[in-house]
């Protein structure tokens, strides 16, 4: 948690921080290199920022690791994941990503008409 101040340029700050370790891993340069070598798919909407401005004008921004894309035919694609660092346990990270995706899937299935 931090405070950027009233004059902060949030778009510039997000570009500087992106991708965060939670999205790409750490150290960033090496993690991005490994992602480029190992992943064969486009990450698309894998992660992003969500910003909310309250009535007083205070802006809060969050890194979003759970996304959902609907297609025109009624299908959908769930994006969920976690950042892998040197201290991560890959199996635990996988379980966490599965839990995030399952949560979104449950919401969809429980709200179908």
C-alpha positions in Angstrom: 0.0 0.0 0.0 1.3 3.5 -0.8 0.3 7.0 -1.6 1.2 8.7 -4.8 -0.1 12.2 -4.0 -2.8 14.4 -5.6 -0.6 15.4 -8.6 0.4 11.8 -9.6 0.0 10.8 -13.2 -1.6 7.4 -12.7 -1.3 6.4 -16.3 2.5 7.1 -16.2 2.8 5.3 -12.9 0.9 2.2 -14.2 3.2 2.1 -17.3 6.2 2.3 -15.0 5.0 -0.5 -12.8 3.6 -2.7 -15.6 3.9 -5.5 -15.7 4.0 -6.0 -11.9 5.7 -9.0 -10.4 2.2 -10.5 -9.8 1.7 -10.4 -13.6 5.1 -11.3 -15.0 7.3 -12.4 -12.2 10.6 -11.0 -10.8 13.1 -9.9 -11.8 11.0 -8.3 -14.6 13.5 -8.4 -17.5 14.4 -12.1 -17.0 10.8 -13.1 -16.3 9.6 -11.4 -19.5 12.3 -13.2 -21.4 11.3 -16.5 -20.0 7.6 -15.8 -20.7 8.4 -15.0 -24.3 10.3 -18.3 -24.7 7.8 -20.5 -22.9 4.3 -19.2 -23.7 2.9 -19.9 -27.1 -0.3 -17.9 -26.7 -1.2 -14.3 -26.6 -1.9 -13.2 -23.0 -4.7 -10.9 -24.2 -6.6 -9.7 -21.2 -4.6 -11.8 -18.7 -4.2 -8.8 -16.4 -4.7 -5.1 -16.1 -5.5 -2.2 -13.9 -8.8 -1.2 -12.4 -9.2 2.3 -11.1 -12.0 3.8 -9.1 -12.5 7.4 -8.2 -14.7 8.0 -5.2 -17.1 11.1 -4.9 -14.4 13.0 -3.1 -12.1 12.6 -6.1 -9.7 10.0 -4.5 -8.5 7.5 -7.0 -7.6 4.0 -6.1 -6.0 1.6 -8.5 -5.7 -2.1 -8.3 -3.8 -4.8 -10.3 -6.5 -7.2 -11.6 -5.4 -10.8 -12.0 -8.9 -12.1 -12.8 -10.4 -11.2 -16.1 -13.2 -12.6 -18.2 -13.8 -12.1 -22.0 -17.1 -12.8 -23.6 -17.4 -13.5 -27.3 -20.4 -12.6 -29.5 -21.6 -16.2 -29.6 -22.0 -16.4 -25.8 -18.7 -18.2 -25.1 -16.2 -16.9 -22.7 -12.5 -17.1 -21.7 -11.3 -16.8 -18.1 -7.9 -15.4 -17.4 -6.4 -15.9 -14.0 -2.9 -16.3 -12.7 -0.2 -15.4 -10.2 3.3 -14.1 -10.3 6.1 -16.7 -10.0 9.2 -15.5 -8.2 12.3 -17.3 -7.0 10.6 -18.0 -3.7 7.3 -19.3 -5.2 6.1 -22.8 -5.0 4.9 -23.5 -8.6 2.3 -26.1 -7.4 0.8 -23.6 -4.9 0.7 -20.9 -7.6 -1.1 -23.2 -10.0 -3.6 -24.1 -7.2 -4.2 -20.4 -6.6 -4.7 -19.7 -10.3 -7.2 -22.6 -10.5 -9.1 -21.3 -7.5 -9.3 -17.8 -9.0 -10.6 -19.3 -12.3 -13.0 -21.5 -10.4 -14.5 -18.6 -8.5 -15.3 -16.8 -11.8 -16.7 -20.0 -13.3 -18.9 -20.5 -10.3 -20.3 -17.0 -10.6 -21.1 -17.5 -14.2 -22.7 -20.9 -13.7 -24.8 -19.7 -10.7 -26.1 -16.6 -12.6 -27.2 -18.2 -15.9 -30.8 -17.6 -16.8 
